[in-house]
Amino acid sequence: MSIEARLAELGITLPKAAAPAANYVPTVLHGNMLYISGQIPFREDGTLVLGRLGEDMDVAAGQATARLCGIGILAQAQAALGSLDRIERVLKLGAFVSSTANFFDQPKVVNGCSDLMVEVLGDAGRHARSAVGVPALPLGVAVEIDAVIAVKV
């Protein structure tokens, strides 16, 4: 089954890949490595998920937000590669979670993205990762996640 067919089976529609907001590119394909710039959580209507974990968001809301970042990662990969079937393996996710000083469940929040990768890509979605708490993120978003993906040659 193709990855696009798997997305359809899961009821996931990828949005158009977000354009960069500053002087950078959304993806860099170098050899068989695809580097995806940090993706922020866009809802289907184009609005952003704002907030801080431990202040005005709980873990479940954070997981849903991280999932949206994962959908953005897949959209960027599809735009860069033409087909998600070219993904050999998600190697690493780097996640930043806007959170209060007494919030310690960043890894649980990032599971929203990690679970999506495995749900869509199977074993090729299993990855190394970091989950870091920060006091603020660009535009006030709750989560930002970047990715490194190995591409089939």
N, CA, C and O of each residue as an XYZ file, in Angstrom:
612
protein
N       0.840     -1.171      0.000
C       0.000      0.000      0.000
C       0.892      1.244      0.000
O       1.865      1.315      0.751
N       0.560      2.210     -0.834
C       1.332      3.446     -0.874
C       1.067      4.268      0.386
O       0.057      4.080      1.064
N       1.977      5.170      0.681
C       1.813      6.031      1.854
C       0.614      6.951      1.650
O      -0.133      7.208      2.594
N       0.422      7.451      0.428
C      -0.737      8.293      0.159
C      -2.032      7.513      0.392
O      -2.998      8.070      0.913
N      -2.065      6.232      0.014
C      -3.247      5.397      0.264
C      -3.428      5.186      1.766
O      -4.555      5.176      2.261
N      -2.341      5.020      2.478
C      -2.410      4.864      3.940
C      -2.980      6.127      4.574
O      -3.812      6.039      5.477
N      -2.546      7.304      4.115
C      -3.099      8.554      4.632
C      -4.603      8.620      4.401
O      -5.357      9.005      5.294
N      -5.036      8.245      3.203
C      -6.467      8.259      2.887
C      -7.227      7.295      3.798
O      -8.310      7.615      4.288
N      -6.652      6.118      4.019
C      -7.272      5.129      4.903
C      -7.431      5.682      6.323
O      -8.407      5.377      7.009
N      -6.469      6.492      6.751
C      -6.505      7.079      8.088
C      -7.330      8.364      8.147
O      -7.527      8.937      9.219
N      -7.811      8.811      6.986
C      -8.592     10.040      6.945
C      -7.765     11.302      7.104
O      -8.273     12.327      7.560
N      -6.490     11.235      6.729
C      -5.584     12.382      6.854
C      -5.369     13.003      5.482
O      -4.932     12.335      4.544
N      -5.682     14.282      5.378
C      -5.419     15.042      4.165
C      -4.276     15.996      4.454
O      -4.357     16.822      5.363
N      -3.222     15.879      3.684
C      -2.084     16.767      3.888
C      -2.392     18.147      3.303
O      -2.915     18.252      2.194
N      -2.068     19.191      4.043
C      -2.250     20.537      3.515
C      -1.151     20.864      2.516
O      -0.201     20.097      2.355
N      -1.279     21.993      1.851
C      -0.186     22.501      1.033
C       0.958     22.824      1.993
O       0.734     23.386      3.065
N       2.166     22.471      1.610
C       3.325     22.723      2.466
C       3.447     24.216      2.751
O       3.342     25.046      1.849
N       3.672     24.541      4.021
C       3.779     25.939      4.437
C       5.016     26.594      3.839
O       6.083     25.986      3.763
N       4.854     27.848      3.416
C       5.976     28.621      2.888
C       6.825     29.111      4.057
O       6.306     29.321      5.153
N       8.120     29.295      3.835
C       8.972     29.817      4.915
C       8.581     31.248      5.269
O       8.141     32.014      4.411
N       8.748     31.599      6.548
C       8.361     32.922      7.032
C       9.545     33.878      7.115
O       9.376     35.028      7.518
N      10.724     33.430      6.748
C      11.914     34.279      6.842
C      12.940     33.799      5.811
O      12.574     33.152      4.830
N      14.200     34.107      6.025
C      15.258     33.805      5.080
C      15.814     32.395      5.309
O      16.938     32.230      5.783
N      15.019     31.395      4.969
C      15.424     29.996      5.036
C      14.560     29.219      4.059
O      13.592     29.757      3.523
N      14.895     27.974      3.826
C      14.088     27.117      2.961
C      13.395     26.063      3.824
O      13.920     25.673      4.867
N      12.225     25.603      3.396
C      11.501     24.634      4.211
C      12.149     23.256      4.255
O      12.001     22.522      5.233
N      12.874     22.907      3.182
C      13.538     21.600      3.140
C      14.871     21.728      2.414
O      15.064     22.604      1.570
N      15.779     20.832      2.765
C      17.036     20.682      2.025
C      17.211     19.191      1.774
O      17.260     18.390      2.708
N      17.304     18.836      0.507
C      17.590     17.455      0.116
C      19.061     17.408     -0.283
O      19.471     18.053     -1.247
N      19.849     16.641      0.465
C      21.286     16.523      0.205
C      21.614     15.038      0.168
O      21.546     14.350      1.187
N      21.966     14.556     -1.005
C      22.188     13.123     -1.152
C      20.888     12.385     -0.878
O      19.865     12.647     -1.511
N      20.937     11.465      0.066
C      19.717     10.737      0.424
C      19.147     11.217      1.758
O      18.407     10.490      2.420
N      19.493     12.438      2.146
C      19.013     12.992      3.411
C      18.112     14.196      3.141
O      18.475     15.105      2.395
N      16.937     14.187      3.759
C      16.006     15.307      3.662
C      15.906     15.946      5.041
O      15.509     15.309      6.017
N      16.276     17.215      5.095
C      16.192     17.990      6.336
C      14.972     18.890      6.219
O      14.841     19.645      5.256
N      14.083     18.810      7.199
C      12.857     19.600      7.175
C      12.905     20.616      8.300
O      13.058     20.266      9.470
N      12.770     21.890      7.923
C      12.765     22.968      8.910
C      11.622     22.784      9.896
O      10.652     22.076      9.621
N      11.751     23.429     11.046
C      10.734     23.326     12.085
C       9.348     23.644     11.567
O       9.128     24.668     10.920
N       8.420     22.753     11.859
C       7.022     22.924     11.451
C       6.199     23.324     12.665
O       6.319     22.738     13.741
N       5.365     24.332     12.468
C       4.502     24.801     13.548
C       3.083     24.309     13.295
O       2.755     23.923     12.173
N       2.235     24.320     14.324
C       0.927     23.656     14.247
C      -0.173     24.493     13.604
O      -0.799     25.329     14.256
N      -0.395     24.253     12.313
C      -1.502     24.877     11.602
C      -2.732     23.971     11.663
O      -2.653     22.781     11.360
N      -3.868     24.548     12.059
C      -5.138     23.828     11.978
C      -5.583     23.787     10.517
O      -4.999     24.459      9.667
N      -6.622     22.995     10.226
C      -7.137     22.890      8.855
C      -7.583     24.235      8.308
O      -7.491     24.473      7.103
N      -8.068     25.127      9.184
C      -8.531     26.440      8.717
C      -7.400     27.451      8.572
O      -7.650     28.614      8.254
N      -6.157     27.023      8.802
C      -5.005     27.885      8.624
C      -4.587     28.660      9.862
O      -3.569     29.351      9.836
N      -5.348     28.563     10.942
C      -4.964     29.247     12.171
C      -3.921     28.413     12.912
O      -3.797     27.207     12.697
N      -3.187     29.077     13.774
C      -2.142     28.416     14.550
C      -2.647     28.030     15.935
O      -3.523     28.690     16.496
N      -2.088     26.961     16.476
C      -2.371     26.566     17.854
C      -1.364     27.292     18.737
O      -0.162     27.033     18.679
N      -1.874     28.196     19.548
C      -1.044     28.998     20.439
C      -1.200     28.501     21.862
O      -2.212     27.885     22.198
N      -0.206     28.762     22.702
C      -0.345     28.422     24.110
C       0.925     27.866     24.702
O       1.948     27.714     24.035
N       0.818     27.563     26.004
C       1.942     26.982     26.743
C       1.433     25.799     27.547
O       0.409     25.877     28.225
N       2.169     24.707     27.455
C       1.837     23.528     28.240
C       2.078     23.839     29.707
O       3.082     24.452     30.071
N       1.142     23.409     30.542
C       1.234     23.671     31.970
C       0.609     24.995     32.364
O       0.478     25.293     33.552
N       0.225     25.790     31.381
C      -0.398     27.082     31.660
C      -1.828     27.098     31.144
O      -2.772     27.239     31.921
N      -1.988     26.954     29.826
C      -3.333     26.969     29.246
C      -3.594     25.779     28.325
O      -4.579     25.760     27.587
N      -2.707     24.793     28.374
C      -2.868     23.561     27.589
C      -2.482     22.366     28.440
O      -1.550     22.434     29.241
N      -3.220     21.255     28.257
C      -2.863     20.017     28.943
C      -2.145     19.083     27.973
O      -1.978     19.409     26.797
N      -1.724     17.929     28.465
C      -0.949     16.995     27.652
C      -1.733     16.561     26.411
O      -1.165     16.517     25.320
N      -3.009     16.244     26.549
C      -3.796     15.790     25.395
C      -3.861     16.865     24.309
O      -3.737     16.552     23.125
N      -4.052     18.116     24.694
C      -4.074     19.208     23.715
C      -2.693     19.369     23.086
O      -2.582     19.647     21.892
N      -1.645     19.194     23.882
C      -0.287     19.262     23.353
C      -0.009     18.154     22.355
O       0.646     18.386     21.339
N      -0.499     16.949     22.634
C      -0.311     15.829     21.709
C      -0.999     16.099     20.378
O      -0.437     15.820     19.319
N      -2.210     16.639     20.426
C      -2.931     16.985     19.194
C      -2.166     18.060     18.418
O      -2.143     18.051     17.188
N      -1.548     18.975     19.143
C      -0.757     20.036     18.523
C       0.498     19.458     17.869
O       0.842     19.835     16.749
N       1.176     18.553     18.555
C       2.364     17.899     17.991
C       1.989     17.084     16.754
O       2.768     17.005     15.804
N       0.824     16.488     16.762
C       0.338     15.734     15.597
C       0.211     16.666     14.382
O       0.569     16.295     13.264
N      -0.304     17.880     14.620
C      -0.409     18.854     13.526
C       0.969     19.200     12.969
O       1.127     19.364     11.759
N       1.964     19.313     13.844
C       3.339     19.545     13.375
C       3.792     18.377     12.511
O       4.444     18.584     11.488
N       3.456     17.152     12.907
C       3.809     15.971     12.123
C       3.148     15.975     10.759
O       3.757     15.566      9.770
N       1.914     16.431     10.697
C       1.230     16.544      9.401
C       1.965     17.556      8.526
O       2.099     17.356      7.318
N       2.440     18.640      9.136
C       3.239     19.612      8.390
C       4.540     19.016      7.887
O       4.963     19.313      6.769
N       5.179     18.187      8.686
C       6.411     17.511      8.272
C       6.138     16.625      7.061
O       6.898     16.644      6.092
N       5.060     15.852      7.113
C       4.720     14.988      5.978
C       4.385     15.808      4.737
O       4.739     15.414      3.626
N       3.708     16.942      4.909
C       3.382     17.807      3.770
C       4.666     18.348      3.128
O       4.783     18.396      1.904
N       5.626     18.755      3.965
C       6.898     19.249      3.434
C       7.655     18.130      2.715
O       8.240     18.358      1.656
N       7.644     16.935      3.281
C       8.328     15.799      2.649
C       7.694     15.488      1.298
O       8.402     15.230      0.325
N       6.386     15.512      1.235
C       5.702     15.233     -0.027
C       6.041     16.305     -1.074
O       6.271     15.986     -2.241
N       6.071     17.566     -0.652
C       6.407     18.652     -1.582
C       7.843     18.508     -2.096
O       8.115     18.761     -3.270
N       8.746     18.107     -1.224
C      10.159     17.986     -1.604
C      10.440     16.753     -2.446
O      11.271     16.788     -3.353
N       9.743     15.662     -2.142
C      10.055     14.373     -2.765
C       9.108     13.969     -3.887
O       9.426     13.084     -4.681
N       7.944     14.615     -3.955
C       6.952     14.234     -4.951
C       6.066     13.097     -4.484
O       4.891     13.039     -4.845
N       6.608     12.202     -3.693
C       5.849     11.070     -3.156
C       6.430     10.660     -1.806
O       7.647     10.574     -1.641
N       5.559     10.413     -0.860
C       6.006      9.943      0.449
C       6.558      8.524      0.389
O       7.216      8.073      1.327
N       6.299      7.833     -0.685
C       6.848      6.483     -0.848
C       8.364      6.505     -1.002
O       9.000      5.454     -0.936
N       8.951      7.670     -1.204
C      10.413      7.791     -1.288
C      11.056      7.825      0.097
O      12.281      7.770      0.209
N      10.249      7.914      1.144
C      10.803      7.921      2.499
C      11.323      6.523      2.840
O      10.587      5.538      2.791
N      12.594      6.466      3.181
C      13.179      5.207      3.642
C      12.987      5.068      5.146
O      12.635      3.998      5.641
N      13.226      6.181      5.878
C      13.113      6.137      7.332
C      13.131      7.549      7.893
O      13.901      8.395      7.439
N      12.289      7.799      8.874
C      12.401      9.021      9.659
C      13.532      8.754     10.647
O      13.438      7.841     11.469
N      14.589      9.538     10.570
C      15.751      9.298     11.412
C      15.653     10.018     12.753
O      15.966      9.444     13.796
N      15.212     11.287     12.722
C      15.223     12.083     13.956
C      14.166     13.164     13.900
O      13.958     13.797     12.865
N      13.500     13.369     15.024
C      12.615     14.511     15.233
C      13.227     15.368     16.331
O      13.667     14.852     17.358
N      13.253     16.652     16.114
C      13.692     17.599     17.133
C      12.484     18.437     17.526
O      11.974     19.213     16.718
N      12.029     18.284     18.758
C      10.778     18.932     19.176
C      11.017     19.954     20.276
O      11.799     19.739     21.203
N      10.323     21.062     20.142
C      10.357     22.139     21.126
C       8.936     22.370     21.606
O       8.023     22.565     20.804
N       8.754     22.349     22.919
C       7.437     22.481     23.526
C       7.440     23.721     24.410
O       8.207     23.802     25.369
N       6.589     24.679     24.091
C       6.461     25.869     24.918
C       5.772     25.445     26.208
O       4.638     24.967     26.193
N       6.473     25.628     27.326
C       5.926     25.113     28.577
C       6.419     25.919     29.770
O       7.425     26.625     29.708
N       5.674     25.785     30.847
C       6.042     26.460     32.084
C       7.219     25.733     32.725
O       7.554     24.609     32.350
N       7.834     26.390     33.691
C       9.010     25.820     34.359
C       8.685     24.556     35.148
O       9.579     23.754     35.418
N       7.430     24.368     35.520
C       7.068     23.192     36.311
C       6.313     22.150     35.487
O       5.636     21.292     36.054
N       6.418     22.213     34.156
C       5.817     21.206     33.276
C       6.938     20.276     32.815
O       7.942     20.729     32.265
N       6.760     18.973     33.043
C       7.834     18.014     32.764
C       7.427     16.900     31.800
O       8.147     15.909     31.673
N       6.291     17.043     31.122
C       5.788     15.985     30.246
C       6.005     16.272     28.764
O       5.205     15.844     27.932
N       7.067     16.986     28.424
C       7.363     17.264     27.019
C       7.410     15.982     26.180
O       6.868     15.970     25.075
N       8.044     14.894     26.669
C       8.059     13.667     25.863
C       6.652     13.134     25.566
O       6.397     12.639     24.468
N       5.752     13.231     26.530
C       4.373     12.777     26.289
C       3.706     13.624     25.219
O       2.964     13.100     24.388
N       3.959     14.927     25.228
C       3.402     15.823     24.214
C       3.904     15.423     22.829
O       3.117     15.309     21.889
N       5.201     15.213     22.706
C       5.810     14.919     21.409
C       5.366     13.559     20.876
O       5.469     13.301     19.677
N       4.878     12.693     21.750
C       4.329     11.420     21.283
C       3.235     11.629     20.237
O       3.013     10.752     19.401
N       2.555     12.763     20.266
C       1.534     13.041     19.245
C       2.108     13.005     17.841
O       1.450     12.528     16.916
N       3.320     13.501     17.670
C       3.989     13.463     16.370
C       4.615     12.091     16.126
O       4.484     11.526     15.040
N       5.291     11.563     17.136
C       5.940     10.255     16.985
C       4.936      9.172     16.625
O       5.189      8.352     15.743
N       3.799      9.170     17.306
C       2.762      8.171     17.022
C       2.242      8.308     15.593
O       1.980      7.307     14.925
N       2.092      9.553     15.123
C       1.639      9.774     13.745
C       2.627      9.172     12.747
O       2.217      8.516     11.789
N       3.924      9.390     12.964
C       4.927      8.872     12.035
C       4.839      7.353     11.911
O       4.924      6.811     10.809
N       4.671      6.673     13.030
C       4.573      5.213     13.007
C       3.228      4.773     12.415
O       3.165      3.793     11.673
N       2.164      5.497     12.745
C       0.834      5.183     12.211
C       0.833      5.261     10.686
O       0.232      4.413     10.026
N       1.495      6.263     10.123
C       1.499      6.471      8.676
C       2.573      5.638      7.982
O       2.312      5.047      6.934
N       3.767      5.584      8.548
C       4.911      4.980      7.863
C       5.310      3.607      8.377
O       6.212      2.982      7.818
N       4.660      3.122      9.431
C       5.040      1.835     10.005
C       6.430      1.910     10.597
O       6.803      2.932     11.174
N       7.201      0.850     10.464
C       8.549      0.815     11.047
C       9.456      1.909     10.499
O      10.380      2.338     11.190
N       9.215      2.370      9.278
C      10.018      3.453      8.705
C       9.779      4.773      9.445
O      10.550      5.720      9.289
N       8.731      4.835     10.236
C       8.440      6.036     11.011
C       9.071      6.045     12.388
O       9.015      7.060     13.083
N       9.672      4.933     12.800
C      10.326      4.873     14.118
C      11.633      5.662     14.053
O      12.413      5.505     13.114
N      11.863      6.492     15.033
C      12.931      7.479     14.937
C      13.565      7.766     16.292
O      13.012      7.439     17.342
N      14.728      8.380     16.238
C      15.330      8.994     17.428
C      14.696     10.373     17.563
O      14.149     10.902     16.595
N      14.765     10.963     18.763
C      14.172     12.291     18.910
C      14.670     12.994     20.155
O      15.273     12.393     21.044
N      14.400     14.277     20.187
C      14.581     15.059     21.403
C      13.276     15.800     21.649
O      12.552     16.134     20.710
N      12.985     16.054     22.916
C      11.775     16.778     23.315
C      12.191     17.784     24.375
O      12.450     17.419     25.521
N      12.252     19.044     23.988
C      12.824     20.079     24.829
C      11.759     21.091     25.219
O      10.999     21.555     24.369
N      11.701     21.434     26.489
C      10.809     22.479     26.954
C      11.483     23.834     26.819
O      12.652     23.995     27.171
N      10.736     24.812     26.305
C      11.243     26.172     26.137
C      10.195     27.157     26.647
O       9.007     26.833     26.666
N      10.614     28.356     27.061
C       9.639     29.315     27.594
C       8.757     29.960     26.539
O       7.655     30.408     26.857
N       9.207     30.019     25.292
C       8.413     30.646     24.230
C       8.879     30.133     22.879
O      10.035     29.747     22.704
N       7.946     30.137     21.921
C       8.246     29.748     20.544
C       7.748     30.837     19.601
O       6.924     31.662     19.996
N       8.236     30.855     18.357
C       7.813     31.879     17.410
C       6.288     31.967     17.274
O       5.591     30.952     17.246
N       5.802     33.179     17.193
C       4.378     33.485     17.006
C       3.506     33.030     18.168
O       2.281     33.121     18.091
N       4.119     32.540     19.245
C       3.356     32.078     20.393
C       2.820     30.664     20.261
O       1.953     30.256     21.033
N       3.335     29.897     19.273
C       2.847     28.529     19.085
C       3.259     27.647     20.252
O       4.210     27.946     20.974
N       2.527     26.556     20.421
C       2.760     25.652     21.542
C       3.864     24.629     21.272
O       4.555     24.203     22.198
N       4.034     24.235     20.010
C       4.991     23.184     19.659
C       5.608     23.509     18.300
O       4.942     24.057     17.422
N       6.885     23.168     18.136
C       7.565     23.239     16.836
C       8.435     21.996     16.718
O       9.142     21.632     17.658
N       8.380     21.341     15.545
C       9.130     20.096     15.358
C       9.811     20.096     13.991
O       9.190     20.410     12.976
N      11.099     19.739     13.979
C      11.823     19.563     12.720
C      12.133     18.086     12.534
O      11.926     17.281     13.442
N      12.632     17.730     11.349
C      12.856     16.308     11.059
C      14.045     16.102     10.143
O      14.405     16.972      9.349
N      14.645     14.926     10.273
C      15.669     14.437      9.363
C      15.171     13.089      8.857
O      14.844     12.197      9.639
N      15.119     12.959      7.528
C      14.531     11.774      6.905
C      15.512     11.195      5.884
O      16.081     11.933      5.080
N      15.707      9.887      5.917
C      16.488      9.200      4.886
C      15.564      8.913      3.704
O      14.421      8.487      3.869
N      16.099      9.161      2.507
C      15.314      9.038      1.280
C      15.853      7.873      0.454
O      17.064      7.684      0.339
N      14.936      7.100     -0.117
C      15.332      6.006     -1.015
C      15.974      6.585     -2.265
O      15.487      7.559     -2.840
N      17.081      5.965     -2.677
C      17.765      6.422     -3.899
C      17.520      5.469     -5.045
O      18.017      5.691     -6.149
